[in-house]
């Protein structure tokens, strides 16, 4: 029975990883194609649907960690996925005014390259039990640059959206109301920006440790 469940788990994770791989390949392809054809202004429109699909489906990775399908700690997975969902839905989808900025291009290209490598790496591991050494190196090395460009783009886009949050009042609740509760989306975004200050270096150091462990282990094997 245990062997059967392990096979089902590997089959499911293989399908999941390769499906998300295809999704991010689309994001990368459409973004580069749009950049070549007409510049960065229309990149978001070209990638919106595959981006929303691929990024939202990543929520399942939190569940994978909770039920023990993968060894990745939820404490590391949750902030990464949470911040990306916030950018995908809470910024880009919610505030069209920032969609034509060049930072959207750097964001989706940084994300897509990272995820194409990551999902193909785990897809290979689940489907075949191994991943090529080059793919392993890419999985644990490309973040050295792409994490920086991705985080810079995220912070920049949140900052650019602040005036539109203030002007529109979108997602804010004012007193008085029947719930006796108030919330200002603008202040929430400012808090998120503040969290990036200690959070980004912490995550970068965490990934450096993971890189050291993964590459040293591969050398021993």
N, C-alpha and C positions, 0 to 999 in steps of 0.2 A: 504493500500500500504506500509506504514511504517513497519507494522508487517511482511509483506512478505519479504521486503528487509532485515530486521533484521534476519529473518530465513535463508535467502540465505547467509548472512555474517557469521552467526554461522556455517552453514554447510561447507562453504569454509574454514574457519579457523580451523574447526575440522579436515577436510581432510588434510589441510596443516600441522598442528601440528603432526598428527599421521603418516603422510608420512615421515616427518623429524625424528620423533622418531624411526621409522623402520630403516632409513638410519644410524642414529648414533648407534643403537644397532648392526648393521652390522660392523661398524667401531670398536666398542669395542670388539665384539666377535672375529673378524679376528685378531685384534692386540694381544689379550690375547692368542688366539690359536697359533699364530706364535711365541710369546714369549716362550710358553711352549715347542713347538716342536723344534725350532732351534735358539732361541735367538733373540736379537733386530735387527740384521743386515738386516733382510728381512721384517720387520714390514711394512715399507712404501709400498713395492710391494704388500703386502697382503691387504692393506686398501686403495690404491690409488683411485680406482673408486668410492666406496661409500663415501670416504672423500671429493672428488671433487664435487660429486653430492650434498651431504648434506650441505657443506659449501657454495657452489655457490648459492644454492636455498635460502639461508638465505638473499640474496639481496632483496628478496620480502618483508622482514620485514621493510626495509626502506620505501618502497612504502606503506605498511600497515599503518605506522605512518603518512606519508604525507597525505593520503586520509582519515585518521581518523578511520580506522578499529580497531586500538588498541590505548591505551592511552600512551604507551611508547614514550617518547620524542625522536625525530630523533637525537637530539644532543648527546644523550647517546648511541643510537643504531648504528649510523654511524661509530664512531671510533672503536667500538668493531668488527663490521662486516668487516670494512675496513682493520683492522690489520690482521684479520684471513684470508681474501682473499689474502692479500699480502703474508702471510706465505704459504698458500696453492699453489698459482700460481707463485708468484714472487720469492719464495725461493725454496720450495720443488720440484715443477714441473720444474723450470728453471735451478736449479743447482743440478744435480743428485749426485754430490760429497758428499753432506751432508746427503743423505737419509739413510745411514747405521749407523748413529750416534745414541747413546742411547737416546739423547734428543728428537728424533722423537717419540719414544715410550712414554716418559713422556708427550709429547705434545698431541698426539692423545688420550691417556687414560684420561688425564685431560679434554680435550675438550669433549670427548664422554660421560663421566660420567655426566659432567655438563649439556650437551644438552639432554641426555636421561631423566634426572630429569625435566629439564625445559619444554621440549616439551610434556612430559606426563602430567605435571601439567596444562599447558594451554590447552592441548587436553581434559583433564577431565573437565576443567572449561567451555570450549566451547560446549562440547558434552552433559554434564550432569548438568552444572550450578554450580558445586562445585568441590572441590578437597579434599581428605583426609588430616587431620591435619598433619600426618607424612610426606606426600608429600609436604605440605606447608613448614614445617620446613626444609626439605631437600633442597627445592628450594632456601630458603633464608639463608642457613647455610653452605652448602658444599663449597661454593665459598671461605670461610675463609681459606681453605687449597688449593683448586683446582685452585683458581685464582693465587695464588703464584706460584704453580708448572707450571701452564700454561704460565704465563708471563715469568718466568725464562727460560722455554724451548724456547719460541718465541725469546727472546733476544739472547739466546745462539746460536740458529740456524742462525739468521741473522748475528751474529758476525762470525760464522764459514764459512759463505758463502762469506764474504768480499774478501778473497784472490782470490777466483774463479771469482768474479765479475771483479776484477782488471785485472786478467790474460786474461779473455775471452773478456772483453769489451762489453759483451752482453747488449743490450738495451741502449747503449750509442750512442750519436750522436756527431760527431766531426765537427768542422768548418774546411774549408768552406763547405757549402752545399746550396742547392737551397732555403732552408727555412731561411737561415741566423740565425740558432739557434743551440745551443749546450746543451747537457745534459749528465751528467755522472751518471750512475746508482749507482756506488759505493758511490758517495757523497750523492745521494738520500737515500741510505740505512743508511749511517752515520747519516743523519738528522733524519731519522725515529728512530734510536737507541736513539738519543738525546731527541726526543719527549717522548719516554717511561719513561724518568727520572721523569718529572713532571706529565705526563699523567697517569701512573700506580697508584701512590698514590691517585690522584684525583678520578679515577674510583673506587678504593677500598673504599674510604670514601663515595662516592655516593652510593655504594651498601650496606655499613653499615647503612646508613640512610634509604634506602629502606627496609632493613631487620628489622630495629627497627619499622618502620611504619607498615609493613605487620604482624609481630608477635604480636605487641600490638593491632592491629585491630582484629586479630583472637581471642585474649583473651577476648575482649569485647563481641564478638559474641558468 
